Every structure is written in C-alpha cells, then in structure tokens.
Amino acid sequence: MKKNIDEAGITRAIACLAVVMVHISAIPVATLQPNSIHMIFFSLLNRGLKFTTPTFIFLSGLTLFYSYKDRSFNYYSFLKKRLSTTIIPYLIWSFIYYRYFIYEGYYIFSWSFLFENLLLANMSYHLYFILTIIQFYLLFGIFLYVFKKFSPLAVLMVLCSISIFTLRYIHIPYGDRFFMRYVFFFGLGCYTAIYIDIIREKLLQYKLFFIAAYIGATSYYGYQFYQYYGLKKPVNVFLVELTWFGFAITAIFFYFLLSNYIVKSSNQWIYKGLKKITACSYYVYLSHPLVLFLSEKFLTNRGVISITGRFVLNVLIVYGGTLPLAILYSSMKDRLKEYNRRRRAKEVTLHSRV
C-alpha cells in the first residue's frame, strides 16, 4: 500500500495559517508611515509569508501526481470529483461575499456583475486562487502524461522557462490568476512526487543551506518590497518578479523540511493540531476574509485607532473565529459522511439477507 506524504498535509496547514496572516498584516502595511520601524517589521512579515499561492499549487501537483502516477486516470471522474468539491464551496462563498458587500453599500445587485465576477473569481480579493487551481485541474491529464512520457527534469526545466517567460513578457488583465505564471510550481510538485524519497534525503542532508536560503530570500524580498512600496523608490518590475519566484522556491523547500521535522517530532499535539487544520484548510481560506472584514468593522465601531493594537486584535479575532468553526464544520461533515457510509453498508447487508 502506498504511503501518504505526511509533509504535504503539514505544509498545507502552515500555508493556510500563513495566508491568513498575510491578509491581516496587509492592513498595517497599507496604513503605517513609510519610515517607521513598524512598517519595516510588517513589510518583512507580510512578504515573508507570501509563499502561499505557489505552495498551494505545488502541493496540488504533488498530491495529485502521487495519487495517480501508478493507477489509471479517468478525466471525467477526476474532473467531476475535483470540480464539485472546489466549485460548489467557491460559488457559495462568492454569494456570501456579494451579499455582504451589498449590505455594506459597496455594490448594488446586478446579474451581469455577479456572473462576471464569478467567472473571473473576483468577488473578493482572495478568490483568484480558485480560478488558478481550476485551470490546473483541467490540465492535469497533460501533466500526468508528459511527466511519465519524457524526462521529468527536462519537463520541469521547460515549465520553469514558461513561468519566467510569463513573468517577463505576458502582462494581461487578471494575470495574477493565469496558470502559466505558476506552471513551474505545479510541475515542481509533480517532480517531487516522482522523486519524493530522494528529495527528502537531500533536504535533510543540506538543511542548513535551505534554511539560510529561505532567510536570505525572505530578507531580500521584504527589503525590496519596502523600497518600492514603503519608500516609493523605482524598481525593475521583472527583478521583483524574479525575486518572488526564487523566494517561493526556497520557501516551499524550507517549509517542506520543517514539516518533515514536525511529522517526526515527539510533540504529537502540534502534528495533530496541524492535521485538523489541513482537513479544513479550504474552508479557512474561503471564510477568513469575511471574519477580517467584520473584525475591522467591530474595531472601528469600538474606536480602536492604534494600528498595531488593531493588528493584534485582528489576529486574535480572525484566527479565534475562523479556525474553531472550520474545524467543527469539517469534523461534522466527516462524521455525517461516515454515518451515511455505514447506513448504506447496513442496507446492503440487509438486502443481501432477504
């Protein structure tokens, strides 16, 4: 029986927690004085956690390829399962955000506006990722074929070239959700699935290098962001994109290495806690901005004006409000599935006796 890649689940949980922090920390980044020490801190925090989208895409490539590399692949059943579990929650939460924005007076109801933003995954700032991952689901059969048919390293190098070419030359509306921007990271996941044991070994063997690379890339990426966003200095846009690209690669390997240590750690409560977050990570991702919107409104109504104070309270409210509810919902959903499975099995047994 094929072993699970436990690091993938732990890395997903870490990325889930990180994306929430990215969105919370974006508020002080947008409001603090550019030359303040607080701005430097929040810039480093925000940029240092911006590995989330490439990491989620990497994990999708890793888990999908690992699941299907040694068994038959049916495009229809694959898409039916993946798209139903992805699109239905996406549509529900898009309607929730639209209703909230209408209630707050940001929008008025319009069918054309609704359909346009559903198609573009633009109802809330974080939903673009759903459109991106759907593109990879649609293309997964091609990835599966080429990585099996040709040299995996050669395929990965081609995908790397495509991503860098896209960063340099393709500048289109809604380009942040265009699959070619992230195609290398999905391919890296497929490549890792093929050579998982070797990659684990190399990560452990050169762990100090990967730790130093992540710290260095994070520091430079944060410094670069502070220069052009905080101090408004001119920068080479392509250089910024390349920095992000390299930073994301080092972050993926760093957190995969960290996840390996967590899996093997004697502190099982950390492992079990992160596994619970893994199970509900999609619901956390979809729902946390709404909790952040409500938290911001609550703090404004309460007269909390300290930017740092609001950040701390937002952390407590958003994590404290989102994680327990998402874990509870996921647990109840799993129990309901198990109950229905047992009931169907019991019915089959009774019918067979008649």
Wavefront OBJ file of the C-alpha trace (Angstrom):
o trace
v 0.000 0.000 0.000
v 1.309 3.426 -0.988
v 2.396 5.591 1.941
v 0.953 9.050 2.402
v 3.228 12.070 2.079
v 2.609 13.406 5.582
v 4.719 16.506 4.954
v 2.225 17.637 2.308
v -0.607 17.892 4.811
v 1.502 19.720 7.381
v 2.839 22.134 4.757
v -0.742 22.811 3.650
v -1.727 23.660 7.222
v 1.256 26.012 7.587
v 0.383 27.709 4.289
v -3.227 28.033 5.435
v -2.157 29.795 8.636
v 0.274 31.944 6.655
v -2.266 33.194 4.119
v -4.484 34.415 6.942
v -1.542 36.321 8.414
v -0.694 37.806 5.007
v -4.156 39.332 4.763
v -4.179 40.554 8.368
v -0.715 42.117 8.090
v -1.631 43.809 4.793
v -3.737 46.303 6.766
v -0.870 47.861 8.786
v 1.364 47.708 5.695
v -1.168 49.860 3.850
v -1.648 52.369 6.688
v 1.646 52.813 8.578
v 4.104 55.632 7.997
v 6.703 54.523 5.414
v 9.747 55.428 7.521
v 8.577 53.802 10.759
v 10.165 50.750 12.343
v 6.704 49.196 12.471
v 6.419 49.489 8.698
v 9.713 47.647 8.261
v 8.553 44.869 10.598
v 5.183 44.403 8.927
v 6.742 44.548 5.458
v 9.078 41.690 6.370
v 6.234 39.751 7.988
v 3.897 40.229 5.039
v 6.453 39.437 2.338
v 7.982 36.589 4.309
v 4.651 34.766 4.207
v 3.837 35.442 0.550
v 4.841 31.921 -0.417
v 1.278 30.697 -0.020
v -0.111 30.662 -3.573
v 2.919 28.884 -5.121
v 2.939 26.478 -2.175
v -0.731 25.541 -2.524
v -0.166 24.954 -6.244
v 2.970 22.897 -5.537
v 1.029 20.785 -3.040
v -1.769 20.205 -5.545
v 0.731 18.974 -8.128
v 2.454 16.811 -5.520
v -0.642 15.120 -4.107
v -2.439 14.686 -7.434
v 0.543 13.207 -9.258
v 1.424 10.977 -6.311
v -2.155 9.670 -6.270
v -2.386 8.927 -9.991
v 1.158 8.072 -11.080
v 0.679 4.318 -10.591
v -3.006 3.894 -11.453
v -5.422 4.526 -14.278
v -6.649 8.048 -14.861
v -10.185 8.846 -15.987
v -10.521 12.502 -16.936
v -14.281 12.651 -16.435
v -14.395 11.141 -12.944
v -11.332 13.157 -11.918
v -12.839 16.456 -13.024
v -16.244 15.591 -11.594
v -14.760 14.942 -8.159
v -12.300 17.841 -8.105
v -14.537 20.482 -9.602
v -17.535 19.570 -7.436
v -15.526 19.793 -4.207
v -13.926 23.044 -5.354
v -16.570 24.946 -7.303
v -19.620 24.435 -5.082
v -17.993 25.931 -1.932
v -16.487 28.655 -4.126
v -19.903 29.621 -5.505
v -21.494 29.590 -2.055
v -18.818 31.852 -0.595
v -18.872 34.158 -3.605
v -22.593 34.694 -2.994
v -21.897 35.296 0.705
v -19.291 37.957 -0.080
v -21.522 39.579 -2.676
v -24.374 39.737 -0.180
v -22.069 41.228 2.443
v -20.743 43.901 0.084
v -24.294 44.802 -0.958
v -25.296 45.068 2.701
v -22.336 47.352 3.396
v -23.227 49.541 0.416
v -20.190 48.751 -1.740
v -22.241 47.180 -4.535
v -25.783 47.090 -5.833
v -27.231 43.862 -7.152
v -26.573 43.200 -10.820
v -26.789 39.857 -12.623
v -24.128 40.862 -15.131
v -21.778 41.996 -12.347
v -22.414 38.759 -10.459
v -21.710 36.469 -13.415
v -18.649 38.435 -14.493
v -17.089 38.272 -11.044
v -17.940 34.603 -10.633
v -16.187 33.790 -13.909
v -13.153 35.918 -13.048
v -13.058 34.819 -9.387
v -13.098 38.479 -8.462
v -15.845 38.746 -5.859
v -13.270 39.030 -3.070
v -9.534 39.610 -3.253
v -8.529 36.080 -2.254
v -10.768 34.091 -4.589
v -8.465 34.432 -7.604
v -6.656 31.314 -6.424
v -9.725 29.177 -7.100
v -9.688 30.109 -10.778
v -5.968 29.323 -10.912
v -6.281 25.874 -9.376
v -9.244 25.001 -11.614
v -7.014 25.611 -14.636
v -4.527 23.088 -13.266
v -7.294 20.547 -12.651
v -8.337 20.899 -16.288
v -4.728 20.429 -17.433
v -3.701 17.703 -15.003
v -4.055 14.884 -17.537
v -1.453 16.612 -19.706
v 0.948 16.980 -16.774
v 0.464 13.324 -15.905
v 1.237 12.283 -19.482
v 4.320 14.433 -20.108
v 5.983 13.658 -16.772
v 5.526 9.930 -17.441
v 6.476 10.095 -21.121
v 9.539 12.355 -21.010
v 12.437 13.107 -18.694
v 10.896 14.699 -15.568
v 13.858 17.051 -15.168
v 13.612 18.198 -18.790
v 9.875 18.794 -18.410
v 10.477 20.771 -15.222
v 13.077 22.957 -16.940
v 10.639 23.686 -19.778
v 7.966 24.637 -17.249
v 10.452 26.877 -15.448
v 11.182 28.640 -18.734
v 7.458 29.095 -19.374
v 6.900 30.653 -15.948
v 9.852 33.032 -16.276
v 8.788 33.971 -19.828
v 5.305 34.730 -18.491
v 6.677 36.886 -15.682
v 8.779 38.835 -18.156
v 6.576 39.248 -21.204
v 2.930 38.396 -20.522
v 1.143 41.272 -18.840
v -2.599 40.852 -19.172
v -5.640 41.807 -17.094
v -6.131 39.326 -14.259
v -2.683 37.901 -14.941
v -2.342 37.004 -11.251
v -4.651 34.043 -11.860
v -3.209 32.867 -15.192
v -1.861 29.313 -14.879
v 1.340 29.950 -16.875
v 2.582 32.221 -14.095
v 2.554 29.267 -11.684
v 3.084 26.325 -14.039
v 6.589 25.659 -12.710
v 5.312 25.223 -9.148
v 2.687 22.678 -10.195
v 5.373 20.870 -12.190
v 7.705 21.006 -9.190
v 5.005 19.213 -7.212
v 4.760 16.507 -9.887
v 8.552 16.184 -9.950
v 8.681 15.892 -6.156
v 6.039 13.149 -6.251
v 8.283 11.119 -8.569
v 11.460 11.557 -6.524
v 9.970 12.061 -3.063
v 12.446 9.820 -1.212
v 15.489 11.396 -2.881
v 14.197 14.917 -2.252
v 13.537 14.127 1.414
v 17.093 12.840 1.719
v 18.592 15.920 0.033
v 16.546 18.329 2.141
v 17.806 16.706 5.322
v 21.369 16.466 4.026
v 21.512 20.152 3.053
v 19.103 21.515 5.644
v 21.382 24.384 6.688
v 21.594 25.543 3.083
v 17.809 25.563 2.655
v 17.305 27.367 5.970
v 19.882 30.014 5.048
v 18.438 30.344 1.534
v 14.945 30.940 2.906
v 16.135 33.509 5.449
v 18.208 35.306 2.812
v 15.459 35.266 0.179
v 12.863 36.440 2.693
v 15.058 39.299 3.879
v 15.815 40.492 0.362
v 12.212 40.121 -0.790
v 10.998 42.104 2.231
v 13.682 44.760 1.729
v 12.784 45.045 -1.947
v 9.095 45.428 -1.103
v 9.824 48.106 1.488
v 11.898 50.041 -1.037
v 9.245 50.242 -3.748
v 6.066 50.146 -1.659
v 7.078 51.916 1.525
v 9.647 54.393 0.218
v 8.188 54.634 -3.327
v 11.560 54.081 -4.970
v 11.665 52.966 -8.628
v 12.405 49.291 -9.204
v 12.839 46.860 -12.054
v 9.487 45.051 -12.146
v 10.950 41.905 -13.689
v 13.619 41.792 -10.971
v 10.866 41.943 -8.352
v 9.081 39.070 -10.093
v 12.279 37.009 -10.223
v 12.873 37.683 -6.532
v 9.363 36.443 -5.766
v 9.966 33.369 -7.931
v 13.203 32.442 -6.176
v 11.774 33.257 -2.757
v 8.786 30.986 -3.380
v 11.027 28.061 -4.344
v 13.177 28.403 -1.217
v 10.056 28.778 0.946
v 8.474 25.616 -0.469
v 11.539 23.529 0.349
v 12.051 25.203 3.726
v 8.506 24.524 4.910
v 8.543 21.023 3.460
v 11.709 20.429 5.501
v 10.073 21.939 8.585
v 7.036 19.723 8.034
v 9.284 16.674 7.925
v 10.596 17.537 11.392
v 7.065 18.141 12.681
v 5.930 14.745 11.368
v 8.835 13.035 13.147
v 8.604 15.182 16.275
v 7.639 13.758 19.640
v 5.293 16.737 20.129
v 2.288 14.990 18.631
v -0.141 17.715 19.701
v 1.445 20.055 17.136
v 1.178 17.392 14.444
v -2.421 16.526 15.319
v -3.422 20.186 15.530
v -1.958 20.919 12.111
v -3.663 17.829 10.680
v -7.007 19.206 11.845
v -6.222 22.496 10.115
v -5.246 20.582 6.971
v -8.658 18.932 6.858
v -10.469 22.275 6.968
v -7.910 24.446 5.158
v -10.170 25.166 2.176
v -12.935 26.434 4.452
v -10.461 28.583 6.383
v -9.201 30.012 3.112
v -12.673 30.831 1.836
v -14.066 32.303 5.046
v -11.269 34.185 6.812
v -11.547 37.493 4.862
v -15.192 37.801 5.911
v -14.175 37.442 9.560
v -11.453 40.035 8.945
v -13.977 42.454 7.395
v -16.268 42.014 10.395
v -13.368 42.383 12.824
v -12.247 45.632 11.189
v -15.777 46.999 11.363
v -16.089 45.992 15.021
v -12.774 47.629 15.961
v -13.704 50.817 14.108
v -17.048 50.996 15.898
v -15.249 50.448 19.199
v -12.904 53.349 18.496
v -9.689 51.310 18.354
v -7.291 53.529 16.391
v -3.879 52.041 17.210
v -2.673 50.294 14.053
v -0.522 47.836 15.980
v -3.302 47.283 18.506
v -5.782 46.582 15.723
v -3.350 44.104 14.207
v -3.063 42.151 17.474
v -6.832 42.138 17.964
v -7.415 41.106 14.354
v -5.039 38.179 14.839
v -6.977 37.037 17.903
v -10.399 37.547 16.335
v -9.709 36.123 12.883
v -7.782 33.036 13.972
v -10.013 32.557 17.009
v -13.174 32.924 14.955
v -12.197 31.079 11.791
v -10.197 28.036 12.891
v -12.559 26.544 15.519
v -15.628 26.941 13.296
v -13.860 25.488 10.256
v -12.547 22.540 12.287
v -16.023 21.954 13.758
v -17.672 22.089 10.330
v -15.103 19.742 8.811
v -15.460 17.297 11.700
v -19.272 17.301 11.477
v -19.096 16.814 7.711
v -16.743 13.834 8.088
v -18.970 12.275 10.742
v -22.019 12.688 8.512
v -20.175 11.021 5.622
v -19.145 8.139 7.879
v -22.713 7.780 9.181
v -24.114 7.647 5.635
v -21.446 5.147 4.589
v -22.294 2.827 7.479
v -26.012 3.185 6.822
v -25.595 2.250 3.157
v -23.393 -0.700 4.116
v -26.031 -1.848 6.590
v -28.778 -1.549 3.967
v -26.736 -3.614 1.508
v -26.207 -6.286 4.180
v -29.934 -6.417 4.992
v -30.903 -6.668 1.323
v -28.406 -9.476 0.768
v -30.022 -11.482 3.577
v -33.534 -11.146 2.164
l 1 2 3 4 5 6 7 8 9 10 11 12 13 14 15 16 17 18 19 20 21 22 23 24 25 26 27 28 29 30 31 32 33 34 35 36 37 38 39 40 41 42 43 44 45 46 47 48 49 50 51 52 53 54 55 56 57 58 59 60 61 62 63 64 65 66 67 68 69 70 71 72 73 74 75 76 77 78 79 80 81 82 83 84 85 86 87 88 89 90 91 92 93 94 95 96 97 98 99 100 101 102 103 104 105 106 107 108 109 110 111 112 113 114 115 116 117 118 119 120 121 122 123 124 125 126 127 128 129 130 131 132 133 134 135 136 137 138 139 140 141 142 143 144 145 146 147 148 149 150 151 152 153 154 155 156 157 158 159 160 161 162 163 164 165 166 167 168 169 170 171 172 173 174 175 176 177 178 179 180 181 182 183 184 185 186 187 188 189 190 191 192 193 194 195 196 197 198 199 200 201 202 203 204 205 206 207 208 209 210 211 212 213 214 215 216 217 218 219 220 221 222 223 224 225 226 227 228 229 230 231 232 233 234 235 236 237 238 239 240 241 242 243 244 245 246 247 248 249 250 251 252 253 254 255 256 257 258 259 260 261 262 263 264 265 266 267 268 269 270 271 272 273 274 275 276 277 278 279 280 281 282 283 284 285 286 287 288 289 290 291 292 293 294 295 296 297 298 299 300 301 302 303 304 305 306 307 308 309 310 311 312 313 314 315 316 317 318 319 320 321 322 323 324 325 326 327 328 329 330 331 332 333 334 335 336 337 338 339 340 341 342 343 344 345 346 347 348 349 350 351 352 353 354
